Amino acid sequence: MSHLSRRNFLKKSVFGGLFMGLSAKSYRSTFAAVPPSERVRIGMIGVGNQGGPRNNMKYFLNNIDALCDLDQNYLAEAGAFLQKNANRSSMMTDDYRRLLDSKDLDAVVVTVPDQWHAKMTVEACKAGKDVYCEKPLTLVVGEGPVMIDAARKNNRVVQTGTMQRSGKEFKLAVELVQSGLLGKVHTVNVTLPGPNWIARAGKPVPNSTPPQGFDFDRWLGPAPLRPYNKNRVHYLFRFFWDYSGGQQTNFGAHHLDIAQWGLGMDDSGPVSAEGSAVFNPDGWYETPDSTDIKYTYDNGVVLNCRQNPGTKSKKQGTEFVGDKGSLFVYRGGIIANPPELLKSVEMPQFASRYANIAHVNNFIDCIKTRKKPAADISIGHRSATVCHLGNIAVRTGKKINWDPKKETIVGDAEAAKWLTKEYRKPYDIV
């Protein structure tokens, strides 16, 4: 592709479109002008941390008509935020099923621990609700096909919350890679941060009685019954296998997703995964401190995913390496080696909130048009699968051979058991 045609191509595909460059405040003001008959009505399931006022609520603000959380403190804070910033009250409940039963809601945003993603998404689809489900889409690989089946059979729009899919820097990087800028890509390097459990929790604490106003039993849901411990819930859930997969499924769900996208593997995946991990020596949390995982694709491309404690944010991202050089993309920028690779590319400004705004806007637009969103449920499933295969490899100590067409582990029945899980009654997916 010539410099001129590539430049025009990028201008058209990356920089065009509604709401490009709007601030979060302008975005909310714009949607405030949407006529009531065209306004998408959304219920928020989970309004703490990622689902709360500092994150998802801020971006869905003018569409929110219902709030749900098992923690009454989170629920009260979310209600106050909605009243103050949107001058609107809403349905408030601790039972997500009330949102699914409501005829006054068009969609739900699922921002809960990973063990709940599959059940809530499937039930929402069956209830006729479109879904924005946070990443990683699944807790285990086997949940993905069930979720996709529910979405397709019920004609639902399901967006995975991998908002980097809508970020200017990531869209540009993928288009450059796929345009042939690097020549033939042979290696991809993904760098993830180490866990921040200690920074958030400090040290282990004894099990205790759940605080008043927090329904811990229902918070566990499909997960095994265990005593309450404040250092295993809310944000810290992601570092325990019952509920999540550590930074491999946290930041890996973002950066491995970009690797899949850039390689044109959105409907496929690697054919093997192998690696090693180092765990917290005192067992304070279960997921790895560091990992070194190697994935191999059928076309010979090698994807190295490394989790390194202390890695700064600008070093966390995805690097594509080809015959002509490399391109590293992270949140906020793109770095080429040699730098001359980008001399004819018109670079936009990368705003920190832009990806979130654009991703939410894409979801809302697709609810109206019934088109597939940027991070359709099938894409979220495939990218989460890459994350899970890496975790299976380091937890079993085995090389995992994967058939991306049949979506199964080949030649190892014991390892294949890690693709599914048992659900605590009565919280089965179906």
C-alpha positions as CSV (number, residue, x, y, z in Angstrom):
1,M,0.0,0.0,0.0
2,S,1.5,3.4,-1.0
3,H,2.1,6.1,1.6
4,L,-0.6,8.3,0.2
5,S,-3.3,5.6,-0.1
6,R,-2.4,4.2,3.4
7,R,-2.8,7.7,4.8
8,N,-6.1,8.3,3.2
9,F,-7.3,4.8,4.2
10,L,-6.4,5.5,7.9
11,K,-8.0,8.9,7.9
12,K,-11.2,7.4,6.6
13,S,-11.3,4.3,8.8
14,V,-9.8,5.5,12.1
15,F,-10.7,9.2,12.4
16,G,-14.1,9.5,10.8
17,G,-17.4,9.0,12.6
18,L,-19.7,10.5,15.2
19,F,-18.4,11.5,18.6
20,M,-14.7,11.3,17.6
21,G,-12.7,13.4,19.9
22,L,-15.5,14.3,22.3
23,S,-14.8,14.6,26.0
24,A,-16.8,12.5,28.4
25,K,-18.7,15.6,29.5
26,S,-19.6,16.4,25.9
27,Y,-20.6,12.9,25.2
28,R,-23.0,12.9,28.1
29,S,-24.4,16.2,27.1
30,T,-24.9,15.0,23.6
31,F,-26.9,11.9,24.7
32,A,-29.0,14.1,27.0
33,A,-30.5,15.6,23.9
34,V,-31.7,12.2,22.5
35,P,-35.5,12.1,22.3
36,P,-37.1,9.8,24.9
37,S,-38.5,7.6,22.2
38,E,-34.9,6.9,20.9
39,R,-33.2,6.7,24.3
40,V,-31.7,3.2,25.1
41,R,-32.7,2.3,28.6
42,I,-30.0,0.5,30.6
43,G,-29.8,-1.4,33.9
44,M,-26.4,-1.6,35.6
45,I,-25.7,-5.0,37.3
46,G,-22.8,-4.3,39.6
47,V,-22.1,-0.7,40.5
48,G,-18.8,-1.0,42.5
49,N,-15.3,-0.5,41.1
50,Q,-15.4,-1.0,37.3
51,G,-19.2,-0.8,37.3
52,G,-19.4,2.3,39.5
53,P,-19.4,6.1,39.3
54,R,-15.7,6.4,38.4
55,N,-16.0,4.0,35.5
56,N,-18.9,2.4,33.7
57,M,-21.6,4.5,35.3
58,K,-19.9,7.6,34.0
59,Y,-20.0,6.5,30.4
60,F,-23.6,5.1,30.5
61,L,-24.8,8.0,32.7
62,N,-27.7,9.3,30.5
63,N,-29.0,5.8,29.7
64,I,-29.2,4.4,33.2
65,D,-32.7,3.5,34.5
66,A,-31.9,0.8,37.0
67,L,-29.1,-0.1,39.5
68,C,-28.3,-3.4,41.0
69,D,-25.7,-4.5,43.5
70,L,-25.4,-7.0,46.4
71,D,-23.5,-4.4,48.4
72,Q,-25.8,-1.8,49.8
73,N,-23.0,0.8,50.2
74,Y,-22.2,0.5,46.5
75,L,-25.8,0.8,45.6
76,A,-26.3,3.9,47.8
77,E,-23.3,5.6,46.3
78,A,-24.4,4.8,42.8
79,G,-27.9,6.1,43.4
80,A,-26.5,9.4,44.8
81,F,-24.2,9.7,41.8
82,L,-27.0,9.3,39.4
83,Q,-29.2,11.8,41.1
84,K,-26.5,14.4,41.3
85,N,-25.1,14.0,37.8
86,A,-28.1,13.1,35.8
87,N,-30.8,14.6,38.0
88,R,-32.6,11.2,37.9
89,S,-33.6,8.5,40.3
90,S,-33.8,4.8,39.2
91,M,-34.9,1.4,40.2
92,M,-32.5,0.2,42.9
93,T,-32.4,-3.5,43.8
94,D,-30.1,-6.3,45.0
95,D,-31.7,-8.8,42.6
96,Y,-30.5,-8.7,39.0
97,R,-33.5,-10.7,38.0
98,R,-35.7,-7.7,38.6
99,L,-33.8,-5.9,35.8
100,L,-34.2,-8.8,33.4
101,D,-38.0,-9.0,34.1
102,S,-38.4,-5.2,33.6
103,K,-40.2,-4.2,30.4
104,D,-38.8,-0.7,30.8
105,L,-35.2,-1.7,30.1
106,D,-33.6,-2.5,26.8
107,A,-30.2,-3.7,27.9
108,V,-28.0,-4.5,30.9
109,V,-24.4,-3.8,31.8
110,V,-22.8,-6.8,33.6
111,T,-19.9,-5.7,35.8
112,V,-19.6,-8.4,38.3
113,P,-16.9,-11.0,39.2
114,D,-16.2,-13.4,36.4
115,Q,-17.9,-16.4,37.9
116,W,-21.3,-14.6,37.2
117,H,-20.6,-13.5,33.6
118,A,-21.9,-16.5,31.8
119,K,-25.1,-17.0,33.9
120,M,-26.1,-13.4,33.8
121,T,-25.4,-13.0,30.1
122,V,-27.3,-16.1,29.1
123,E,-30.3,-15.2,31.3
124,A,-30.3,-11.6,30.0
125,C,-30.3,-12.8,26.4
126,K,-33.2,-15.2,27.1
127,A,-35.1,-12.3,28.7
128,G,-34.7,-10.2,25.5
129,K,-32.1,-7.8,26.8
130,D,-28.9,-6.7,25.0
131,V,-25.8,-7.0,27.1
132,Y,-22.5,-5.2,27.7
133,C,-20.5,-7.8,29.6
134,E,-17.2,-6.8,31.2
135,K,-14.0,-8.7,30.3
136,P,-12.9,-11.4,30.5
137,L,-16.1,-12.7,29.0
138,T,-15.8,-16.1,30.6
139,L,-14.4,-17.8,33.7
140,V,-13.7,-21.0,31.7
141,V,-13.5,-21.8,28.0
142,G,-16.6,-23.9,27.9
143,E,-18.9,-21.0,28.9
144,G,-18.2,-19.2,25.7
145,P,-20.2,-21.4,23.2
146,V,-23.2,-21.4,25.6
147,M,-23.2,-17.7,25.8
148,I,-22.8,-17.2,22.0
149,D,-25.7,-19.7,21.5
150,A,-28.0,-17.7,23.8
151,A,-27.1,-14.4,22.0
152,R,-27.6,-15.8,18.5
153,K,-30.8,-17.7,19.3
154,N,-32.4,-14.6,20.9
155,N,-31.0,-12.1,18.4
156,R,-29.2,-10.1,21.1
157,V,-26.4,-7.6,20.8
158,V,-23.6,-8.5,23.2
159,Q,-20.6,-6.3,23.5
160,T,-17.5,-7.5,25.5
161,G,-16.0,-4.7,27.6
162,T,-12.6,-4.9,25.9
163,M,-12.7,-1.1,25.1
164,Q,-9.3,-1.1,23.5
165,R,-11.1,-2.4,20.4
166,S,-12.5,1.1,20.1
167,G,-9.3,3.0,21.0
168,K,-7.7,5.1,18.3
169,E,-4.2,3.9,19.0
170,F,-5.2,0.2,18.9
171,K,-7.3,0.6,15.8
172,L,-4.5,2.4,14.0
173,A,-1.9,-0.1,15.1
174,V,-4.0,-3.1,13.9
175,E,-4.7,-1.4,10.5
176,L,-1.0,-0.6,10.0
177,V,0.0,-4.2,10.8
178,Q,-2.7,-5.6,8.5
179,S,-1.8,-3.1,5.7
180,G,1.7,-4.7,5.5
181,L,3.7,-2.0,7.2
182,L,5.9,-4.6,9.0
183,G,6.0,-7.1,6.2
184,K,5.3,-10.6,7.3
185,V,4.6,-10.7,11.1
186,H,6.4,-13.7,12.7
187,T,6.3,-12.7,16.4
188,V,4.0,-10.9,18.9
189,N,5.1,-9.9,22.4
190,V,2.5,-9.1,25.0
191,T,3.6,-7.6,28.3
192,L,1.3,-7.6,31.4
193,P,1.7,-6.1,34.9
194,G,2.1,-8.1,38.0
195,P,-0.7,-8.5,40.6
196,N,-1.6,-5.6,42.8
197,W,-3.2,-7.7,45.6
198,I,-0.7,-6.5,48.2
199,A,-1.1,-2.9,47.2
200,R,-4.9,-3.2,47.7
201,A,-5.1,-5.7,50.5
202,G,-1.9,-5.2,52.5
203,K,-1.6,-8.6,54.3
204,P,-3.9,-11.6,54.8
205,V,-6.7,-11.2,57.4
206,P,-8.8,-13.8,59.2
207,N,-12.1,-15.0,57.8
208,S,-15.0,-13.1,59.3
209,T,-18.7,-12.5,59.2
210,P,-19.8,-10.5,56.1
211,P,-20.5,-6.9,56.8
212,Q,-24.1,-5.8,57.2
213,G,-25.6,-4.9,53.8
214,F,-23.5,-7.3,51.8
215,D,-25.1,-10.6,50.6
216,F,-21.9,-12.7,50.4
217,D,-23.7,-16.0,49.6
218,R,-25.3,-14.6,46.5
219,W,-22.0,-12.8,45.6
220,L,-20.4,-16.3,45.5
221,G,-23.2,-17.5,43.3
222,P,-21.9,-20.3,41.0
223,A,-18.5,-20.4,42.9
224,P,-17.8,-22.9,45.7
225,L,-19.1,-22.1,49.2
226,R,-16.3,-20.6,51.3
227,P,-16.1,-18.4,54.4
228,Y,-16.2,-14.7,53.9
229,N,-12.8,-12.9,53.7
230,K,-12.6,-9.2,52.8
231,N,-9.4,-9.8,50.9
232,R,-11.1,-12.1,48.4
233,V,-14.1,-10.0,47.4
234,H,-14.8,-6.8,45.4
235,Y,-11.7,-5.7,43.4
236,L,-9.5,-8.5,45.0
237,F,-11.6,-11.3,43.6
238,R,-9.5,-11.4,40.4
239,F,-6.5,-13.0,42.2
240,F,-8.4,-16.2,43.2
241,W,-9.2,-19.1,40.8
242,D,-12.8,-19.5,42.0
243,Y,-13.7,-16.1,40.6
244,S,-11.1,-15.1,38.0
245,G,-7.7,-15.7,36.4
246,G,-5.3,-13.1,37.7
247,Q,-3.7,-10.5,35.4
248,Q,-3.7,-13.1,32.6
249,T,-7.5,-12.6,32.3
250,N,-7.5,-9.0,33.6
251,F,-5.0,-7.1,31.4
252,G,-4.4,-10.1,29.2
253,A,-8.0,-9.9,28.1
254,H,-7.1,-6.5,26.6
255,H,-3.6,-7.0,25.2
256,L,-4.0,-10.6,24.0
257,D,-7.3,-9.4,22.4
258,I,-5.2,-6.9,20.4
259,A,-2.8,-9.7,19.4
260,Q,-5.7,-11.8,18.1
261,W,-7.1,-8.9,16.2
262,G,-3.9,-7.9,14.6
263,L,-3.1,-11.4,13.5
264,G,-6.6,-11.8,12.0
265,M,-7.5,-14.5,14.4
266,D,-10.8,-13.2,15.8
267,D,-12.5,-16.5,14.8
268,S,-9.6,-18.8,15.6
269,G,-6.6,-19.0,18.0
270,P,-3.3,-20.6,18.7
271,V,-2.7,-24.4,18.3
272,S,-0.5,-24.7,21.4
273,A,0.3,-23.0,24.7
274,E,3.1,-23.7,27.1
275,G,4.9,-21.8,29.8
276,S,5.9,-21.3,33.4
277,A,4.8,-19.1,36.4
278,V,6.0,-17.9,39.7
279,F,3.4,-17.7,42.5
280,N,3.3,-15.7,45.8
281,P,5.6,-17.7,48.1
282,D,3.3,-17.2,51.1
283,G,0.2,-18.1,49.2
284,W,-1.6,-14.8,50.1
285,Y,-3.4,-15.0,46.7
286,E,-3.6,-17.8,44.2
287,T,-2.9,-16.4,40.7
288,P,0.7,-15.9,39.5
289,D,3.1,-13.2,40.4
290,S,4.8,-13.6,37.0
291,T,4.4,-15.7,33.9
292,D,6.2,-16.5,30.7
293,I,3.8,-18.1,28.2
294,K,4.5,-19.1,24.6
295,Y,1.6,-19.6,22.1
296,T,2.1,-21.0,18.6
297,Y,-0.3,-20.4,15.7
298,D,-0.8,-22.8,12.8
299,N,0.9,-20.3,10.5
300,G,4.0,-20.4,12.6
301,V,3.5,-17.1,14.3
302,V,4.8,-17.1,17.9
303,L,3.0,-15.1,20.6
304,N,5.0,-14.5,23.8
305,C,2.9,-13.3,26.8
306,R,4.9,-12.2,29.8
307,Q,3.6,-11.0,33.1
308,N,6.3,-8.9,34.9
309,P,5.8,-7.3,38.3
310,G,6.7,-3.6,38.3
311,T,6.0,-3.1,34.6
312,K,5.0,0.5,34.1
313,S,1.8,1.3,32.2
314,K,3.6,2.5,29.1
315,K,5.5,-0.8,28.9
316,Q,2.2,-2.8,29.0
317,G,0.8,-3.6,25.6
318,T,1.2,-5.6,22.4
319,E,4.2,-5.6,20.1
320,F,4.0,-6.9,16.5
321,V,7.3,-7.9,15.0
322,G,7.7,-8.4,11.2
323,D,10.4,-8.6,8.5
324,K,10.5,-4.8,8.2
325,G,10.5,-3.9,11.9
326,S,8.2,-3.7,14.9
327,L,5.2,-1.8,16.2
328,F,4.4,-1.6,20.0
329,V,1.0,-0.3,21.0
330,Y,0.0,0.7,24.5
331,R,-2.7,2.8,26.1
332,G,-1.8,6.2,24.9
333,G,0.6,5.6,22.0
334,I,2.4,3.7,19.3
335,I,6.2,3.1,19.1
336,A,7.8,1.9,15.9
337,N,11.2,0.4,15.4
338,P,12.7,1.8,13.3
339,P,10.8,5.1,13.9
340,E,10.8,5.8,10.1
341,L,8.0,3.3,9.7
342,L,5.6,5.9,10.9
343,K,7.0,9.0,9.1
344,S,4.2,9.0,6.6
345,V,1.4,8.1,9.0
346,E,-0.7,10.9,10.3
347,M,-1.0,10.3,14.1
348,P,-4.1,11.4,16.0
349,Q,-4.2,12.5,19.6
350,F,-4.8,9.7,22.0
351,A,-7.2,10.8,24.8
352,S,-7.4,8.5,27.8
353,R,-11.2,8.4,28.0
354,Y,-11.8,8.1,24.3
355,A,-11.8,4.3,24.1
356,N,-14.4,4.0,26.8
357,I,-16.7,6.6,25.3
358,A,-16.4,5.1,21.8
359,H,-16.9,1.6,23.0
360,V,-20.1,2.5,24.9
361,N,-21.3,4.5,21.9
362,N,-20.7,1.6,19.6
363,F,-22.8,-0.7,21.9
364,I,-25.7,1.8,22.0
365,D,-25.6,2.4,18.3
366,C,-25.6,-1.4,17.6
367,I,-28.7,-1.8,19.9
368,K,-30.5,0.6,17.5
369,T,-29.1,-0.9,14.2
370,R,-28.9,-4.5,15.4
371,K,-25.4,-4.8,13.9
372,K,-22.6,-6.7,15.6
373,P,-20.6,-4.5,18.0
374,A,-16.8,-3.9,17.8
375,A,-16.1,-6.6,20.5
376,D,-18.9,-9.0,19.6
377,I,-19.5,-11.9,22.1
378,S,-17.7,-14.3,19.7
379,I,-14.6,-12.1,19.7
380,G,-14.7,-11.8,23.4
381,H,-14.9,-15.6,23.7
382,R,-12.0,-16.3,21.4
383,S,-9.7,-13.7,23.2
384,A,-10.7,-15.0,26.6
385,T,-9.9,-18.5,25.4
386,V,-6.3,-17.5,24.7
387,C,-6.1,-16.2,28.3
388,H,-7.5,-19.4,29.7
389,L,-5.2,-21.6,27.7
390,G,-2.2,-19.8,29.1
391,N,-3.5,-20.3,32.6
392,I,-4.1,-23.9,32.0
393,A,-0.6,-24.4,30.7
394,V,1.1,-22.8,33.8
395,R,-1.3,-24.4,36.3
396,T,-0.8,-27.9,34.9
397,G,2.9,-27.5,33.8
398,K,2.0,-29.0,30.5
399,K,2.2,-28.0,26.9
400,I,-1.5,-27.6,25.8
401,N,-2.3,-28.6,22.2
402,W,-5.4,-26.8,21.1
403,D,-7.7,-27.4,18.2
404,P,-9.2,-23.9,17.4
405,K,-11.8,-25.3,15.1
406,K,-13.2,-27.9,17.4
407,E,-12.3,-25.8,20.4
408,T,-10.9,-28.6,22.5
409,I,-7.6,-29.7,24.0
410,V,-6.1,-32.4,21.9
411,G,-4.6,-35.7,23.4
412,D,-4.9,-34.9,27.1
413,A,-8.2,-35.7,28.7
414,E,-7.0,-34.6,32.1
415,A,-6.0,-31.1,30.8
416,A,-9.3,-30.9,28.9
417,K,-11.2,-31.0,32.3
418,W,-9.9,-27.5,32.9
419,L,-12.1,-26.2,30.1
420,T,-15.3,-26.6,32.2
421,K,-16.2,-26.3,35.9
422,E,-18.9,-27.4,38.3
423,Y,-21.4,-24.8,39.4
424,R,-22.8,-24.5,42.9
425,K,-26.5,-25.3,43.0
426,P,-28.8,-23.6,42.1
427,Y,-26.5,-21.4,40.0
428,D,-26.1,-23.5,36.8
429,I,-25.8,-21.6,33.6
430,V,-28.9,-23.1,32.0
